[in-house]
Amino acid sequence: MKKVMIAMSGGVDSSVAAALLKEEGYEVIGGTMHIFPDYEEATDREDHCCSYSAVKDAKRVAQKLDIPHFVFNLQEEFQEKVIDYFVDEYSLGRTPNPCVMCNKEIKFEALHRKAIEIGCDYIASGHYAKIEKENGRYILKKGLDDNKDQSYMLYVLNQEQLSQTLFPLSEYTKDEIRAKAKDLGFEIHNKAESQEICFVPDDDYVRFLDTNYPEISKEGPILDTEGNQLGKHEGLSHYTIGQRRGLGISMGYPIYVTELDYENNAVIVGKNMAVFSDGLIAEDVNFIPFTDIDGKMEVEAQIRYNSYPVKAYINKSAANELKVEFEEAQRAVTPGQSVVFYLGDLVLGGGIIKKSFKNS
């Protein structure tokens, strides 16, 4: 009998995933991460994964399923790989995606190592995505439920990680999973979903940064696209590309953040059209069905989690960098976010947005 550790967040998805694995005949072990540093109220909220309340929920589900449950202290790894990365990116005027980094470095790396240490063959999670094997390589595809597909967050997984990972929810919709949880008698069947950054109290990342890392917020000028100063900002971390509210400037027409200039500690603003880009440069690229590309390739590119893939062309521009050109200009291409490439349901891979560009 194959042994699998299910990463249990205390939510409905991972709880039902554990039950499905047991039904399929696996020897199932529940594993929950203790990852939060001792920040103030430390996110002890029911709608945040891995909070203290979530650990209790996970333990109750494990008891109901009669499976062992372990809590692993990964605070040090989470601080270094996720929180420090999050702070560093904002200090550089970029907008990070900590969930992508958590998947890469914590859930499918540090927690995976714990699973191996206790003799597991696989690690599993409640992600809505699908893993298959084709032509000798493991591939990643979108999950059945378009409204819940989480493949965007998983493009960073490598072949070793994919070969030892199970996604039991790949052929289910969210509604089906909630119904299954109710049938199983799980008290958490109607529990709210975790939506925001798990380690940020009140989902206010600006307050989190200002309170715990005030040194990264330095006042500087707000400039128009011609270089004229229009006002002052309170720190680059307070702003993101495409932002309109909270600028404290009245021009008689709408203005938006078009660029965060780290070198000059300046927020650049302009009209809406200035927020559109013809393409981007991606770095830290990871491909899944193949190791690299040779020449230009047509793909569908998704530039943020809550958006849709659009037609684009990718080509190598430097070592581990890609030039991405959109068929139609895209709004608010944001350095620090991930761009993920698809062919239909197949995840080709992705990278971190280094910068955007406009064709002259």
BALOBA-1460 file (C-alpha; in Angstrom, 3 decimals):
// residues 360
<rec num="1" residu="m" x="0.000" y="0.000" z="0.000"/>
<rec num="2" residu="k" x="1.407" y="3.386" z="-1.040"/>
<rec num="3" residu="k" x="1.787" y="5.954" z="1.716"/>
<rec num="4" residu="v" x="0.815" y="9.589" z="1.135"/>
<rec num="5" residu="m" x="0.899" y="12.716" z="3.258"/>
<rec num="6" residu="i" x="-1.962" y="15.114" z="2.563"/>
<rec num="7" residu="a" x="-1.155" y="18.761" z="3.292"/>
<rec num="8" residu="m" x="-4.095" y="19.687" z="5.527"/>
<rec num="9" residu="s" x="-4.926" y="23.372" z="5.908"/>
<rec num="10" residu="g" x="-8.102" y="22.841" z="7.898"/>
<rec num="11" residu="g" x="-10.202" y="23.813" z="4.891"/>
<rec num="12" residu="v" x="-12.809" y="21.867" z="2.973"/>
<rec num="13" residu="d" x="-10.587" y="21.081" z="-0.042"/>
<rec num="14" residu="s" x="-7.694" y="19.394" z="1.746"/>
<rec num="15" residu="s" x="-10.095" y="17.644" z="4.135"/>
<rec num="16" residu="v" x="-12.067" y="16.038" z="1.300"/>
<rec num="17" residu="a" x="-8.818" y="15.276" z="-0.537"/>
<rec num="18" residu="a" x="-7.724" y="13.263" z="2.508"/>
<rec num="19" residu="a" x="-11.003" y="11.322" z="2.481"/>
<rec num="20" residu="l" x="-10.747" y="10.622" z="-1.262"/>
<rec num="21" residu="l" x="-7.202" y="9.304" z="-0.902"/>
<rec num="22" residu="k" x="-8.316" y="6.978" z="1.868"/>
<rec num="23" residu="e" x="-11.207" y="5.755" z="-0.296"/>
<rec num="24" residu="e" x="-8.714" y="5.048" z="-3.099"/>
<rec num="25" residu="g" x="-6.753" y="2.727" z="-0.815"/>
<rec num="26" residu="y" x="-3.763" y="4.835" z="0.138"/>
<rec num="27" residu="e" x="-2.270" y="4.834" z="3.613"/>
<rec num="28" residu="v" x="-3.001" y="8.465" z="4.442"/>
<rec num="29" residu="i" x="-1.207" y="10.721" z="6.909"/>
<rec num="30" residu="g" x="-2.276" y="14.302" z="7.584"/>
<rec num="31" residu="g" x="0.385" y="16.984" z="7.737"/>
<rec num="32" residu="t" x="-0.208" y="20.613" z="8.728"/>
<rec num="33" residu="m" x="2.377" y="23.363" z="8.602"/>
<rec num="34" residu="h" x="3.068" y="25.651" z="11.553"/>
<rec num="35" residu="i" x="4.543" y="28.570" z="9.661"/>
<rec num="36" residu="f" x="3.566" y="31.877" z="11.220"/>
<rec num="37" residu="p" x="5.993" y="34.059" z="13.158"/>
<rec num="38" residu="d" x="4.588" y="35.604" z="16.308"/>
<rec num="39" residu="y" x="3.257" y="38.783" z="14.706"/>
<rec num="40" residu="e" x="0.673" y="40.555" z="16.879"/>
<rec num="41" residu="e" x="-2.662" y="38.753" z="16.430"/>
<rec num="42" residu="a" x="-0.761" y="36.326" z="14.183"/>
<rec num="43" residu="t" x="-3.570" y="35.611" z="11.778"/>
<rec num="44" residu="d" x="-5.558" y="33.320" z="14.051"/>
<rec num="45" residu="r" x="-8.496" y="33.527" z="11.664"/>
<rec num="46" residu="e" x="-10.775" y="30.798" z="10.419"/>
<rec num="47" residu="d" x="-10.477" y="31.932" z="6.789"/>
<rec num="48" residu="h" x="-6.671" y="31.807" z="6.754"/>
<rec num="49" residu="c" x="-4.871" y="28.571" z="5.974"/>
<rec num="50" residu="c" x="-2.348" y="27.308" z="8.518"/>
<rec num="51" residu="s" x="-3.638" y="29.558" z="11.332"/>
<rec num="52" residu="y" x="-4.026" y="28.121" z="14.814"/>
<rec num="53" residu="s" x="-7.748" y="27.641" z="14.200"/>
<rec num="54" residu="a" x="-6.931" y="25.855" z="10.940"/>
<rec num="55" residu="v" x="-4.602" y="23.445" z="12.731"/>
<rec num="56" residu="k" x="-7.419" y="22.537" z="15.116"/>
<rec num="57" residu="d" x="-9.829" y="21.999" z="12.217"/>
<rec num="58" residu="a" x="-7.319" y="19.771" z="10.439"/>
<rec num="59" residu="k" x="-6.778" y="17.691" z="13.564"/>
<rec num="60" residu="r" x="-10.542" y="17.208" z="14.013"/>
<rec num="61" residu="v" x="-10.910" y="16.026" z="10.415"/>
<rec num="62" residu="a" x="-7.970" y="13.634" z="10.796"/>
<rec num="63" residu="q" x="-9.570" y="12.165" z="13.910"/>
<rec num="64" residu="k" x="-12.866" y="11.706" z="12.071"/>
<rec num="65" residu="l" x="-11.079" y="9.940" z="9.213"/>
<rec num="66" residu="d" x="-9.012" y="7.912" z="11.691"/>
<rec num="67" residu="i" x="-5.693" y="8.922" z="10.144"/>
<rec num="68" residu="p" x="-2.501" y="10.070" z="11.890"/>
<rec num="69" residu="h" x="-1.960" y="13.827" z="11.945"/>
<rec num="70" residu="f" x="1.312" y="15.708" z="12.402"/>
<rec num="71" residu="v" x="2.070" y="19.401" z="12.764"/>
<rec num="72" residu="f" x="5.445" y="20.414" z="11.334"/>
<rec num="73" residu="n" x="7.226" y="23.555" z="12.481"/>
<rec num="74" residu="l" x="8.363" y="25.297" z="9.301"/>
<rec num="75" residu="q" x="8.530" y="28.816" z="10.739"/>
<rec num="76" residu="e" x="12.197" y="29.326" z="9.911"/>
<rec num="77" residu="e" x="11.847" y="28.142" z="6.324"/>
<rec num="78" residu="f" x="8.662" y="30.174" z="5.811"/>
<rec num="79" residu="q" x="10.267" y="33.322" z="7.183"/>
<rec num="80" residu="e" x="13.312" y="32.980" z="4.941"/>
<rec num="81" residu="k" x="11.700" y="31.737" z="1.739"/>
<rec num="82" residu="v" x="8.336" y="33.501" z="1.772"/>
<rec num="83" residu="i" x="8.124" y="36.446" z="4.175"/>
<rec num="84" residu="d" x="11.661" y="37.745" z="3.561"/>
<rec num="85" residu="y" x="11.107" y="37.360" z="-0.188"/>
<rec num="86" residu="f" x="7.773" y="39.219" z="0.140"/>
<rec num="87" residu="v" x="9.419" y="42.125" z="1.975"/>
<rec num="88" residu="d" x="12.451" y="42.235" z="-0.321"/>
<rec num="89" residu="e" x="10.278" y="42.401" z="-3.432"/>
<rec num="90" residu="y" x="8.201" y="45.278" z="-2.077"/>
<rec num="91" residu="s" x="11.384" y="47.090" z="-1.039"/>
<rec num="92" residu="l" x="12.451" y="46.923" z="-4.723"/>
<rec num="93" residu="g" x="9.184" y="48.385" z="-5.988"/>
<rec num="94" residu="r" x="7.852" y="45.030" z="-7.172"/>
<rec num="95" residu="t" x="4.566" y="43.264" z="-6.329"/>
<rec num="96" residu="p" x="5.281" y="39.671" z="-5.227"/>
<rec num="97" residu="n" x="3.080" y="36.586" z="-5.238"/>
<rec num="98" residu="p" x="3.898" y="34.797" z="-1.964"/>
<rec num="99" residu="c" x="1.535" y="31.871" z="-2.693"/>
<rec num="100" residu="v" x="3.637" y="30.852" z="-5.707"/>
<rec num="101" residu="m" x="6.795" y="30.997" z="-3.613"/>
<rec num="102" residu="c" x="5.145" y="29.047" z="-0.788"/>
<rec num="103" residu="n" x="4.215" y="26.256" z="-3.195"/>
<rec num="104" residu="k" x="7.738" y="26.149" z="-4.608"/>
<rec num="105" residu="e" x="9.756" y="26.372" z="-1.402"/>
<rec num="106" residu="i" x="7.479" y="25.270" z="1.436"/>
<rec num="107" residu="k" x="4.522" y="23.060" z="0.572"/>
<rec num="108" residu="f" x="6.139" y="21.033" z="-2.220"/>
<rec num="109" residu="e" x="9.705" y="21.307" z="-0.923"/>
<rec num="110" residu="a" x="10.087" y="21.675" z="2.865"/>
<rec num="111" residu="l" x="6.850" y="19.841" z="3.729"/>
<rec num="112" residu="h" x="7.601" y="17.292" z="1.013"/>
<rec num="113" residu="r" x="10.936" y="16.556" z="2.696"/>
<rec num="114" residu="k" x="9.085" y="15.932" z="5.962"/>
<rec num="115" residu="a" x="6.812" y="13.491" z="4.136"/>
<rec num="116" residu="i" x="9.809" y="11.580" z="2.793"/>
<rec num="117" residu="e" x="11.415" y="11.508" z="6.247"/>
<rec num="118" residu="i" x="8.413" y="9.632" z="7.668"/>
<rec num="119" residu="g" x="8.364" y="7.157" z="4.805"/>
<rec num="120" residu="c" x="5.742" y="8.593" z="2.449"/>
<rec num="121" residu="d" x="5.784" y="7.865" z="-1.273"/>
<rec num="122" residu="y" x="3.768" y="10.955" z="-2.190"/>
<rec num="123" residu="i" x="2.612" y="14.308" z="-0.962"/>
<rec num="124" residu="a" x="-0.915" y="15.442" z="-1.853"/>
<rec num="125" residu="s" x="-2.859" y="18.682" z="-1.618"/>
<rec num="126" residu="g" x="-6.329" y="20.071" z="-2.225"/>
<rec num="127" residu="h" x="-5.327" y="22.079" z="-5.289"/>
<rec num="128" residu="y" x="-7.659" y="22.050" z="-8.283"/>
<rec num="129" residu="a" x="-5.179" y="20.929" z="-10.937"/>
<rec num="130" residu="k" x="-4.185" y="17.738" z="-12.729"/>
<rec num="131" residu="i" x="-0.907" y="15.828" z="-13.148"/>
<rec num="132" residu="e" x="-0.386" y="13.348" z="-15.981"/>
<rec num="133" residu="k" x="2.597" y="11.597" z="-17.559"/>
<rec num="134" residu="e" x="3.242" y="11.990" z="-21.276"/>
<rec num="135" residu="n" x="6.286" y="11.126" z="-23.396"/>
<rec num="136" residu="g" x="8.361" y="10.343" z="-20.334"/>
<rec num="137" residu="r" x="7.658" y="13.657" z="-18.571"/>
<rec num="138" residu="y" x="5.142" y="14.708" z="-15.976"/>
<rec num="139" residu="i" x="2.794" y="17.426" z="-17.158"/>
<rec num="140" residu="l" x="0.487" y="19.821" z="-15.360"/>
<rec num="141" residu="k" x="-3.016" y="20.669" z="-16.566"/>
<rec num="142" residu="k" x="-5.874" y="22.848" z="-15.407"/>
<rec num="143" residu="g" x="-8.416" y="21.316" z="-13.062"/>
<rec num="144" residu="l" x="-11.952" y="20.470" z="-14.151"/>
<rec num="145" residu="d" x="-13.512" y="23.468" z="-12.371"/>
<rec num="146" residu="d" x="-12.589" y="26.609" z="-14.346"/>
<rec num="147" residu="n" x="-13.745" y="28.797" z="-11.471"/>
<rec num="148" residu="k" x="-11.338" y="27.106" z="-9.060"/>
<rec num="149" residu="d" x="-8.412" y="26.174" z="-11.308"/>
<rec num="150" residu="q" x="-5.153" y="26.740" z="-9.390"/>
<rec num="151" residu="s" x="-2.622" y="25.671" z="-12.002"/>
<rec num="152" residu="y" x="-1.370" y="29.286" z="-12.210"/>
<rec num="153" residu="m" x="0.084" y="28.900" z="-8.707"/>
<rec num="154" residu="l" x="1.794" y="25.596" z="-9.543"/>
<rec num="155" residu="y" x="3.846" y="26.373" z="-12.669"/>
<rec num="156" residu="v" x="7.011" y="26.422" z="-10.505"/>
<rec num="157" residu="l" x="6.915" y="22.669" z="-9.756"/>
<rec num="158" residu="n" x="9.754" y="20.613" z="-11.239"/>
<rec num="159" residu="q" x="9.706" y="17.058" z="-12.564"/>
<rec num="160" residu="e" x="10.758" y="15.478" z="-9.264"/>
<rec num="161" residu="q" x="8.049" y="17.339" z="-7.353"/>
<rec num="162" residu="l" x="5.352" y="16.499" z="-9.924"/>
<rec num="163" residu="s" x="6.347" y="12.808" z="-9.945"/>
<rec num="164" residu="q" x="5.703" y="12.564" z="-6.195"/>
<rec num="165" residu="t" x="2.567" y="14.740" z="-5.961"/>
<rec num="166" residu="l" x="-1.134" y="13.814" z="-6.057"/>
<rec num="167" residu="f" x="-4.066" y="16.186" z="-6.678"/>
<rec num="168" residu="p" x="-7.207" y="14.197" z="-5.733"/>
<rec num="169" residu="l" x="-9.586" y="17.066" z="-6.614"/>
<rec num="170" residu="s" x="-8.572" y="17.339" z="-10.277"/>
<rec num="171" residu="e" x="-11.864" y="15.908" z="-11.591"/>
<rec num="172" residu="y" x="-14.209" y="17.665" z="-9.149"/>
<rec num="173" residu="t" x="-15.946" y="21.018" z="-8.946"/>
<rec num="174" residu="k" x="-15.973" y="23.078" z="-5.772"/>
<rec num="175" residu="d" x="-19.710" y="22.490" z="-5.331"/>
<rec num="176" residu="e" x="-19.148" y="18.731" z="-5.514"/>
<rec num="177" residu="i" x="-16.410" y="18.946" z="-2.907"/>
<rec num="178" residu="r" x="-18.592" y="20.924" z="-0.505"/>
<rec num="179" residu="a" x="-21.397" y="18.365" z="-0.977"/>
<rec num="180" residu="k" x="-18.932" y="15.542" z="-0.340"/>
<rec num="181" residu="a" x="-17.703" y="17.271" z="2.832"/>
<rec num="182" residu="k" x="-21.283" y="17.558" z="4.070"/>
<rec num="183" residu="d" x="-21.944" y="13.881" z="3.314"/>
<rec num="184" residu="l" x="-18.819" y="12.971" z="5.277"/>
<rec num="185" residu="g" x="-20.097" y="14.926" z="8.266"/>
<rec num="186" residu="f" x="-17.284" y="17.483" z="8.243"/>
<rec num="187" residu="e" x="-18.193" y="20.537" z="10.298"/>
<rec num="188" residu="i" x="-16.081" y="22.652" z="7.942"/>
<rec num="189" residu="h" x="-18.191" y="21.822" z="4.848"/>
<rec num="190" residu="n" x="-19.321" y="25.461" z="4.523"/>
<rec num="191" residu="k" x="-16.141" y="27.079" z="5.849"/>
<rec num="192" residu="a" x="-15.114" y="30.296" z="4.091"/>
<rec num="193" residu="e" x="-12.293" y="29.990" z="1.591"/>
<rec num="194" residu="s" x="-8.833" y="31.344" z="2.249"/>
<rec num="195" residu="q" x="-8.395" y="34.224" z="-0.192"/>
<rec num="196" residu="e" x="-5.780" y="36.663" z="1.027"/>
<rec num="197" residu="i" x="-2.130" y="36.515" z="2.080"/>
<rec num="198" residu="c" x="-2.094" y="34.037" z="4.957"/>
<rec num="199" residu="f" x="0.521" y="35.754" z="7.148"/>
<rec num="200" residu="v" x="-0.879" y="39.292" z="6.865"/>
<rec num="201" residu="p" x="-3.255" y="40.287" z="9.687"/>
<rec num="202" residu="d" x="-6.458" y="41.977" z="8.484"/>
<rec num="203" residu="d" x="-5.325" y="41.398" z="4.870"/>
<rec num="204" residu="d" x="-3.655" y="44.834" z="5.039"/>
<rec num="205" residu="y" x="-0.209" y="44.261" z="3.567"/>
<rec num="206" residu="v" x="0.737" y="47.964" z="3.762"/>
<rec num="207" residu="r" x="0.092" y="48.029" z="7.513"/>
<rec num="208" residu="f" x="1.969" y="44.725" z="7.850"/>
<rec num="209" residu="l" x="5.017" y="46.169" z="6.091"/>
<rec num="210" residu="d" x="4.886" y="49.553" z="7.839"/>
<rec num="211" residu="t" x="4.542" y="47.916" z="11.265"/>
<rec num="212" residu="n" x="7.152" y="45.176" z="10.939"/>
<rec num="213" residu="y" x="9.498" y="46.560" z="8.272"/>
<rec num="214" residu="p" x="9.220" y="50.381" z="8.418"/>
<rec num="215" residu="e" x="12.697" y="50.784" z="6.932"/>
<rec num="216" residu="i" x="11.497" y="49.860" z="3.428"/>
<rec num="217" residu="s" x="9.011" y="52.752" z="3.217"/>
<rec num="218" residu="k" x="10.876" y="55.895" z="2.145"/>
<rec num="219" residu="e" x="9.145" y="59.054" z="0.973"/>
<rec num="220" residu="g" x="9.796" y="60.165" z="-2.575"/>
<rec num="221" residu="p" x="8.354" y="62.089" z="-5.515"/>
<rec num="222" residu="i" x="5.267" y="61.317" z="-7.566"/>
<rec num="223" residu="l" x="6.120" y="62.210" z="-11.165"/>
<rec num="224" residu="d" x="4.143" y="62.373" z="-14.389"/>
<rec num="225" residu="t" x="5.408" y="60.559" z="-17.477"/>
<rec num="226" residu="e" x="7.322" y="63.725" z="-18.497"/>
<rec num="227" residu="g" x="9.218" y="63.869" z="-15.204"/>
<rec num="228" residu="n" x="7.293" y="66.716" z="-13.593"/>
<rec num="229" residu="q" x="6.744" y="66.364" z="-9.847"/>
<rec num="230" residu="l" x="3.070" y="66.269" z="-8.865"/>
<rec num="231" residu="g" x="3.368" y="65.328" z="-5.205"/>
<rec num="232" residu="k" x="5.038" y="63.025" z="-2.706"/>
<rec num="233" residu="h" x="4.513" y="59.345" z="-1.939"/>
<rec num="234" residu="e" x="4.869" y="57.488" z="1.362"/>
<rec num="235" residu="g" x="6.938" y="54.576" z="0.078"/>
<rec num="236" residu="l" x="6.929" y="52.420" z="-3.068"/>
<rec num="237" residu="s" x="5.413" y="49.521" z="-1.131"/>
<rec num="238" residu="h" x="2.172" y="51.509" z="-0.781"/>
<rec num="239" residu="y" x="1.516" y="51.379" z="-4.531"/>
<rec num="240" residu="t" x="1.060" y="48.935" z="-7.380"/>
<rec num="241" residu="i" x="0.803" y="49.228" z="-11.155"/>
<rec num="242" residu="g" x="-2.624" y="50.378" z="-12.327"/>
<rec num="243" residu="q" x="-3.598" y="51.848" z="-8.945"/>
<rec num="244" residu="r" x="-5.886" y="54.889" z="-9.058"/>
<rec num="245" residu="r" x="-7.101" y="55.425" z="-5.499"/>
<rec num="246" residu="g" x="-5.041" y="56.896" z="-2.708"/>
<rec num="247" residu="l" x="-2.635" y="58.947" z="-4.821"/>
<rec num="248" residu="g" x="-3.630" y="62.254" z="-3.214"/>
<rec num="249" residu="i" x="-3.407" y="64.102" z="-6.518"/>
<rec num="250" residu="s" x="-6.167" y="65.845" z="-8.467"/>
<rec num="251" residu="m" x="-5.531" y="66.449" z="-12.166"/>
<rec num="252" residu="g" x="-9.059" y="66.981" z="-13.445"/>
<rec num="253" residu="y" x="-8.913" y="63.568" z="-15.137"/>
<rec num="254" residu="p" x="-8.201" y="60.018" z="-13.890"/>
<rec num="255" residu="i" x="-4.545" y="59.140" z="-13.319"/>
<rec num="256" residu="y" x="-2.993" y="55.783" z="-12.524"/>
<rec num="257" residu="v" x="0.314" y="54.376" z="-11.344"/>
<rec num="258" residu="t" x="2.224" y="53.418" z="-14.495"/>
<rec num="259" residu="e" x="5.621" y="52.572" z="-13.017"/>
<rec num="260" residu="l" x="7.448" y="52.180" z="-9.711"/>
<rec num="261" residu="d" x="10.954" y="53.561" z="-10.320"/>
<rec num="262" residu="y" x="13.147" y="51.922" z="-7.676"/>
<rec num="263" residu="e" x="16.369" y="53.610" z="-8.826"/>
<rec num="264" residu="n" x="14.913" y="57.075" z="-8.187"/>
<rec num="265" residu="n" x="12.411" y="56.045" z="-5.492"/>
<rec num="266" residu="a" x="9.680" y="57.591" z="-7.629"/>
<rec num="267" residu="v" x="6.056" y="56.716" z="-8.371"/>
<rec num="268" residu="i" x="5.241" y="57.467" z="-12.009"/>
<rec num="269" residu="v" x="1.633" y="58.278" z="-12.895"/>
<rec num="270" residu="g" x="-0.222" y="58.886" z="-16.149"/>
<rec num="271" residu="k" x="-3.436" y="58.417" z="-18.049"/>
<rec num="272" residu="n" x="-5.048" y="55.005" z="-18.454"/>
<rec num="273" residu="m" x="-3.418" y="54.275" z="-21.829"/>
<rec num="274" residu="a" x="0.000" y="54.606" z="-20.214"/>
<rec num="275" residu="v" x="-0.797" y="51.552" z="-18.056"/>
<rec num="276" residu="f" x="-0.986" y="49.280" z="-21.133"/>
<rec num="277" residu="s" x="2.041" y="47.295" z="-22.343"/>
<rec num="278" residu="d" x="2.797" y="45.413" z="-25.545"/>
<rec num="279" residu="g" x="4.893" y="42.812" z="-23.815"/>
<rec num="280" residu="l" x="7.145" y="41.843" z="-20.940"/>
<rec num="281" residu="i" x="10.417" y="40.203" z="-20.011"/>
<rec num="282" residu="a" x="10.105" y="37.176" z="-17.717"/>
<rec num="283" residu="e" x="12.905" y="35.796" z="-15.547"/>
<rec num="284" residu="d" x="13.363" y="32.675" z="-13.379"/>
<rec num="285" residu="v" x="11.560" y="30.682" z="-16.063"/>
<rec num="286" residu="n" x="10.403" y="27.112" z="-15.489"/>
<rec num="287" residu="f" x="9.037" y="24.860" z="-18.230"/>
<rec num="288" residu="i" x="7.167" y="21.633" z="-17.502"/>
<rec num="289" residu="p" x="6.521" y="19.511" z="-20.657"/>
<rec num="290" residu="f" x="10.009" y="20.338" z="-21.985"/>
<rec num="291" residu="t" x="13.226" y="21.898" z="-20.718"/>
<rec num="292" residu="d" x="13.449" y="24.891" z="-23.052"/>
<rec num="293" residu="i" x="12.143" y="26.418" z="-26.290"/>
<rec num="294" residu="d" x="13.927" y="26.956" z="-29.594"/>
<rec num="295" residu="g" x="12.573" y="29.948" z="-31.483"/>
<rec num="296" residu="k" x="9.277" y="31.799" z="-31.213"/>
<rec num="297" residu="m" x="6.275" y="29.945" z="-29.799"/>
<rec num="298" residu="e" x="2.603" y="30.905" z="-29.728"/>
<rec num="299" residu="v" x="1.032" y="30.530" z="-26.271"/>
<rec num="300" residu="e" x="-1.713" y="31.856" z="-24.047"/>
<rec num="301" residu="a" x="-0.195" y="34.041" z="-21.328"/>
<rec num="302" residu="q" x="-1.814" y="34.808" z="-17.974"/>
<rec num="303" residu="i" x="-0.282" y="37.770" z="-16.124"/>
<rec num="304" residu="r" x="-2.100" y="37.502" z="-12.768"/>
<rec num="305" residu="y" x="-4.109" y="34.913" z="-10.882"/>
<rec num="306" residu="n" x="-7.514" y="36.531" z="-11.301"/>
<rec num="307" residu="s" x="-7.303" y="37.077" z="-15.058"/>
<rec num="308" residu="y" x="-7.635" y="35.090" z="-18.256"/>
<rec num="309" residu="p" x="-4.891" y="33.847" z="-20.565"/>
<rec num="310" residu="v" x="-4.428" y="35.922" z="-23.726"/>
<rec num="311" residu="k" x="-2.709" y="35.148" z="-27.013"/>
<rec num="312" residu="a" x="1.007" y="35.907" z="-26.953"/>
<rec num="313" residu="y" x="4.342" y="34.882" z="-28.442"/>
<rec num="314" residu="i" x="7.363" y="33.862" z="-26.387"/>
<rec num="315" residu="n" x="11.019" y="33.743" z="-27.376"/>
<rec num="316" residu="k" x="14.326" y="33.459" z="-25.540"/>
<rec num="317" residu="s" x="15.867" y="36.862" z="-24.804"/>
<rec num="318" residu="a" x="18.704" y="35.868" z="-22.441"/>
<rec num="319" residu="a" x="19.742" y="33.025" z="-20.171"/>
<rec num="320" residu="n" x="16.603" y="31.953" z="-18.268"/>
<rec num="321" residu="e" x="14.709" y="34.977" z="-19.579"/>
<rec num="322" residu="l" x="11.865" y="35.171" z="-22.079"/>
<rec num="323" residu="k" x="10.479" y="37.967" z="-24.196"/>
<rec num="324" residu="v" x="6.681" y="37.833" z="-24.213"/>
<rec num="325" residu="e" x="4.776" y="39.820" z="-26.853"/>
<rec num="326" residu="f" x="0.996" y="40.118" z="-26.564"/>
<rec num="327" residu="e" x="-1.242" y="40.046" z="-29.602"/>
<rec num="328" residu="e" x="-3.180" y="42.872" z="-27.938"/>
<rec num="329" residu="a" x="-1.752" y="45.294" z="-25.363"/>
<rec num="330" residu="q" x="-2.426" y="44.308" z="-21.751"/>
<rec num="331" residu="r" x="-3.211" y="46.536" z="-18.778"/>
<rec num="332" residu="a" x="-1.158" y="46.731" z="-15.581"/>
<rec num="333" residu="v" x="1.618" y="44.251" z="-16.335"/>
<rec num="334" residu="t" x="3.224" y="44.175" z="-12.894"/>
<rec num="335" residu="p" x="6.881" y="43.336" z="-12.134"/>
<rec num="336" residu="g" x="7.136" y="40.693" z="-9.418"/>
<rec num="337" residu="q" x="3.942" y="38.911" z="-10.445"/>
<rec num="338" residu="s" x="4.025" y="35.610" z="-12.343"/>
<rec num="339" residu="v" x="3.265" y="35.134" z="-16.014"/>
<rec num="340" residu="v" x="2.104" y="31.595" z="-16.793"/>
<rec num="341" residu="f" x="1.941" y="30.052" z="-20.272"/>
<rec num="342" residu="y" x="-0.760" y="27.679" z="-21.478"/>
<rec num="343" residu="l" x="-1.750" y="25.695" z="-24.549"/>
<rec num="344" residu="g" x="-5.402" y="25.040" z="-23.852"/>
<rec num="345" residu="d" x="-5.492" y="23.149" z="-20.530"/>
<rec num="346" residu="l" x="-1.782" y="22.321" z="-20.621"/>
<rec num="347" residu="v" x="0.539" y="24.386" z="-18.424"/>
<rec num="348" residu="l" x="3.741" y="25.016" z="-20.365"/>
<rec num="349" residu="g" x="5.439" y="26.862" z="-17.525"/>
<rec num="350" residu="g" x="6.023" y="30.443" z="-16.512"/>
<rec num="351" residu="g" x="8.285" y="32.975" z="-14.875"/>
<rec num="352" residu="i" x="8.451" y="36.161" z="-12.842"/>
<rec num="353" residu="i" x="7.689" y="39.427" z="-14.642"/>
<rec num="354" residu="k" x="10.925" y="41.450" z="-14.675"/>
<rec num="355" residu="k" x="9.639" y="44.449" z="-16.619"/>
<rec num="356" residu="s" x="7.075" y="45.448" z="-19.222"/>
<rec num="357" residu="f" x="7.681" y="47.239" z="-22.496"/>
<rec num="358" residu="k" x="5.909" y="49.199" z="-25.203"/>
<rec num="359" residu="n" x="6.701" y="48.860" z="-28.892"/>
<rec num="360" residu="s" x="7.658" y="52.162" z="-30.458"/>
